[in-house]
Each structure stands twice: as C-alpha cells, then as structure tokens.
Amino acid sequence: MGDTINTSEECYAKLVQTFLSQPNVTQEGQGFGSSALKVRGKIFAMLVRGRLVVKLSQQRVDALIASEVGERYDPRRDGRLMKEWLSLASISEEDWLSYAREALEFVASK
C-alpha cells in the first residue's frame, strides 16, 4: 500500500476494490448501509460522514476506544451508541485495511 490518499472517499474506494474480490463480499442495497461492504449480507464496514465504521466485538471496540483509535459509532448522532461498531479517528489506508479485515473476519465468524 503506502499510497498517499487525499480523502476518505478515495481510501474507502480502495477498500471496496480490495474486498469485492473476496468470497461472499458484496456492496449492494438501499437505505442504511447501501454503500457498505457486506459478507453474506451482513455489514462489516461502511463509510459514514467521512469516517470508516467497522463492526468488531464489544471488547475489541472498548480496547480501541481506550487506545484512542476511534470512538463508538453513533448512527443518529443522538447519544445512542452502538456497542459493536467503531468509528475510526484517522484516514489511513493501512489502518483502514487492517480494521476492515478484522471486521470481515468477525462478522463472517458469526
């Protein structure tokens, strides 16, 4: 990787390219998560308001928040935080790829 990415949209587009070649990974639908990456129909990563949001175990999300990697995802911005969803703080192609892979493994294992 190592490419310079200017925007979160460009970084997410590269993630989509990478993951759509994997078995059972799709990007389809309408409404919530319509541009999200899904494995067997379940969302594991999505771009929301310029941030990558990934689904991980609650314990992993708690640990990453404690490490200041991101924050718990608030879909409606009303304080109702989602326990298994992390909104990443930075735009980093390497980080996004790593967390998206972890999210794919987590969701695929359920």
Residue, then its C-alpha position, 0 to 999 in steps of 0.5 A: m500500500g503506502d499510497t498517499i490518499n487525499t480523502s476518505e472517499e478515495c481510501y474507502a474506494k480502495l477498500v471496496q476494490t480490495f474486498l469485492s474480490q473476496p468470497n461472499v463480499t458484496q456492496e449492494g442495497q438501499g437505505f442504511g448501509s447501501s454503500a457498505l461492504k457486506v459478507r453474506g449480507k451482513i455489514f462489516a464496514m461502511l463509510v459514514r460522514g467521512r469516517l470508516v465504521v467497522k463492526l468488531s466485538q464489544q471488547r475489541v471496540d472498548a480496547l480501541i476506544a481506550s487506545e484512542v483509535g476511534e470512538r463508538y459509532d453513533p448512527r443518529r448522532d443522538g447519544r445512542l451508541m452502538k456497542e459493536w461498531l467503531s468509528l475510526a479517528s484517522i484516514s489511513e489506508e493501512d489502518w483502514l485495511s487492517y480494521a476492515r479485515e478484522a471486521l470481515e473476519f468477525v462478522a463472517s465468524k458469526 
